Amino acid sequence: MLAALAAVGLAAFALLAPARYVDPAYPRVALLANLEQLPAFPAEARFGDGQFELLGYDLEVSGAPQPRQLTITYYWRALEPSAKDFTVFVHLLGQDGSKAVTRAQLDTYPAYGAYPTSWWRPDRIFVDRLTLPLPAPGKSAEGEVITGLYDRANNSRMRATDRTGRELPHFGVNLARCARVPRRAPGDGAGPTAAPAGAR
């Protein structure tokens, strides 16, 4: 009898656990028919042969008093259906003398796997939020934040172009420029800050 009750309890836990423990770990997917509010930074970049468009993005630096992560809100739109699941990359690229170095990176499927590109619909705008951890104190955070899409099967990046059709460097959109600056508040150390790519 006790064995039967234990089996029933385990079965009930197996059914409820995904909803309680697994589902909350994934972000909620936001799909819009239209943008009620424009992104803070327009991009109008296209990827592949016109498969996907990044309409724009928002930026948020957090981790006070010393910012330690950069959150990007993407506004994506599929221009045609895709059978492939592409990976989003977000890289902080800097220079060490004449050598290009990757100071921080995030590579993940859209919505951390909750909404792959093979599910994207041309009649919906997909709002995604991804967070790039910035370098730890004592390490350089200077550089450009680049984002784009690539095929994980062969590690090849999708071609990226701007609104005029010009191919973008690194096959990605330059989102922001990061730099370390002294804090004004007493006791604060130097921490990374991020400015939109257009701000110099």
C-alpha positions as CSV (number, residue, x, y, z in Angstrom):
1,M,0.0,0.0,0.0
2,L,2.8,2.4,1.0
3,A,4.6,1.5,-2.2
4,A,1.5,2.3,-4.3
5,L,1.0,5.7,-2.6
6,A,4.7,6.5,-3.1
7,A,4.4,5.7,-6.8
8,V,1.3,7.9,-7.1
9,G,3.2,10.8,-5.3
10,L,6.2,10.5,-7.6
11,A,4.0,10.5,-10.7
12,A,2.2,13.6,-9.5
13,F,5.5,15.3,-8.8
14,A,6.8,14.4,-12.3
15,L,3.7,16.0,-13.8
16,L,3.9,19.2,-11.7
17,A,7.6,19.7,-11.6
18,P,8.0,21.1,-15.2
19,A,5.4,23.8,-14.6
20,R,6.8,24.8,-11.2
21,Y,10.6,24.4,-11.7
22,V,11.4,24.3,-15.4
23,D,8.9,26.8,-17.0
24,P,9.9,29.7,-14.7
25,A,13.5,29.3,-15.8
26,Y,12.6,30.3,-19.3
27,P,11.6,33.9,-20.3
28,R,8.1,34.7,-21.4
29,V,8.0,35.1,-25.2
30,A,6.5,38.4,-26.3
31,L,5.0,38.6,-29.8
32,L,3.6,41.8,-31.2
33,A,1.5,42.6,-34.2
34,N,2.9,46.2,-34.3
35,L,5.3,48.3,-32.2
36,E,3.3,50.6,-30.0
37,Q,6.6,52.2,-28.9
38,L,9.6,52.5,-31.1
39,P,12.9,50.9,-29.8
40,A,15.4,53.4,-28.3
41,F,17.9,52.6,-31.0
42,P,16.7,51.8,-34.6
43,A,18.8,49.2,-36.4
44,E,16.9,48.2,-39.6
45,A,19.5,45.4,-40.2
46,R,18.8,42.3,-42.3
47,F,20.3,38.9,-42.0
48,G,20.9,36.2,-44.5
49,D,19.1,36.6,-47.8
50,G,16.5,38.8,-46.3
51,Q,15.3,36.1,-43.8
52,F,15.3,38.2,-40.6
53,E,15.3,41.8,-39.7
54,L,16.5,43.5,-36.5
55,L,14.2,46.5,-36.3
56,G,15.9,48.0,-33.3
57,Y,17.0,47.5,-29.7
58,D,17.1,48.9,-26.1
59,L,20.1,48.9,-23.8
60,E,20.3,48.6,-20.0
61,V,23.5,48.5,-17.9
62,S,23.0,47.0,-14.4
63,G,24.9,45.7,-11.5
64,A,25.4,49.0,-9.5
65,P,27.6,50.4,-8.0
66,Q,29.8,48.8,-10.6
67,P,27.9,47.7,-13.7
68,R,28.6,44.1,-14.5
69,Q,26.1,43.2,-17.2
70,L,24.5,44.7,-20.4
71,T,20.9,43.7,-21.2
72,I,19.8,44.0,-24.8
73,T,16.1,44.1,-25.7
74,Y,15.8,43.0,-29.4
75,Y,13.0,43.7,-31.7
76,W,13.1,41.0,-34.4
77,R,10.9,40.3,-37.4
78,A,11.0,37.3,-39.7
79,L,10.6,38.3,-43.3
80,E,10.2,34.7,-44.4
81,P,9.8,31.4,-42.6
82,S,13.0,29.5,-41.7
83,A,13.5,25.8,-41.2
84,K,16.8,26.3,-39.3
85,D,17.4,27.3,-35.8
86,F,20.1,30.0,-35.7
87,T,22.1,31.1,-32.7
88,V,22.3,34.7,-31.5
89,F,25.8,36.0,-30.6
90,V,26.6,39.0,-28.5
91,H,30.4,39.7,-28.4
92,L,32.4,42.5,-26.7
93,L,35.3,43.0,-29.1
94,G,38.3,45.0,-28.1
95,Q,41.9,45.6,-29.1
96,D,45.1,44.3,-27.4
97,G,47.6,46.3,-29.3
98,S,47.1,45.3,-33.0
99,K,45.3,42.1,-32.0
100,A,41.5,41.9,-31.8
101,V,40.3,40.1,-28.7
102,T,36.9,39.0,-27.4
103,R,36.5,40.4,-23.9
104,A,33.0,39.0,-23.2
105,Q,30.5,36.9,-25.1
106,L,27.1,35.3,-25.1
107,D,26.0,32.7,-27.6
108,T,22.5,31.3,-27.2
109,Y,19.3,30.5,-29.1
110,P,16.7,33.3,-29.1
111,A,14.9,33.6,-25.7
112,Y,17.5,31.2,-24.3
113,G,16.0,28.5,-26.4
114,A,12.3,29.2,-25.7
115,Y,11.6,30.7,-29.1
116,P,13.9,29.4,-31.9
117,T,14.1,31.0,-35.3
118,S,12.2,28.1,-36.9
119,W,9.2,29.2,-34.9
120,W,9.3,32.9,-36.0
121,R,6.3,34.2,-38.0
122,P,6.5,36.9,-40.6
123,D,3.3,38.6,-39.1
124,R,4.7,39.0,-35.6
125,I,7.5,41.1,-34.0
126,F,9.5,39.0,-31.5
127,V,10.8,40.9,-28.4
128,D,13.8,39.2,-26.9
129,R,16.0,40.1,-23.8
130,L,19.5,38.7,-23.6
131,T,22.1,39.7,-21.0
132,L,25.8,39.9,-21.7
133,P,28.0,39.6,-18.5
134,L,30.7,42.3,-18.6
135,P,34.4,41.7,-17.6
136,A,35.2,41.5,-13.9
137,P,36.9,44.3,-12.0
138,G,40.5,44.6,-13.1
139,K,39.9,43.4,-16.6
140,S,39.4,45.7,-19.6
141,A,35.8,46.2,-20.8
142,E,36.7,48.6,-23.6
143,G,35.4,47.6,-27.0
144,E,32.4,47.4,-29.3
145,V,29.4,45.2,-28.6
146,I,28.5,43.3,-31.8
147,T,25.4,41.1,-32.3
148,G,24.2,38.8,-35.1
149,L,23.1,35.3,-36.0
150,Y,25.0,32.2,-37.0
151,D,24.4,28.5,-37.8
152,R,25.7,26.4,-34.9
153,A,26.1,23.4,-37.2
154,N,29.0,24.9,-39.1
155,N,29.7,28.1,-37.1
156,S,29.0,30.3,-40.1
157,R,27.6,33.7,-39.5
158,M,24.6,35.0,-41.5
159,R,25.4,37.9,-43.7
160,A,24.3,41.2,-42.2
161,T,23.4,44.3,-44.1
162,D,22.1,47.8,-43.2
163,R,19.1,49.5,-44.6
164,T,21.0,50.5,-47.7
165,G,22.2,47.0,-48.4
166,R,25.8,47.6,-47.2
167,E,27.4,44.6,-45.6
168,L,28.2,45.1,-41.9
169,P,31.6,44.4,-40.4
170,H,31.9,41.2,-38.4
171,F,28.5,40.1,-40.0
172,G,26.8,41.8,-37.1
173,V,25.2,45.0,-35.8
174,N,27.3,47.3,-33.6
175,L,25.1,47.9,-30.6
176,A,27.3,49.8,-28.2
177,R,30.7,51.0,-27.2
178,C,31.9,50.0,-23.8
179,A,34.5,51.9,-21.7
180,R,35.8,52.1,-18.2
181,V,35.4,55.4,-16.5
182,P,35.9,56.6,-12.9
183,R,32.7,56.8,-10.8
184,R,31.8,60.2,-9.2
185,A,30.3,58.7,-6.0
186,P,32.8,58.3,-3.1
187,G,34.0,54.8,-2.7
188,D,33.0,53.7,-6.2
189,G,35.7,52.2,-8.3
190,A,36.1,52.1,-12.1
191,G,33.4,50.1,-13.8
192,P,32.3,49.4,-17.4
193,T,29.8,51.7,-19.0
194,A,28.0,51.3,-22.3
195,A,26.9,53.9,-24.8
196,P,24.9,53.3,-28.0
197,A,27.1,52.6,-31.0
198,G,26.2,56.0,-32.5
199,A,27.4,57.9,-29.5
200,R,31.0,58.9,-29.6
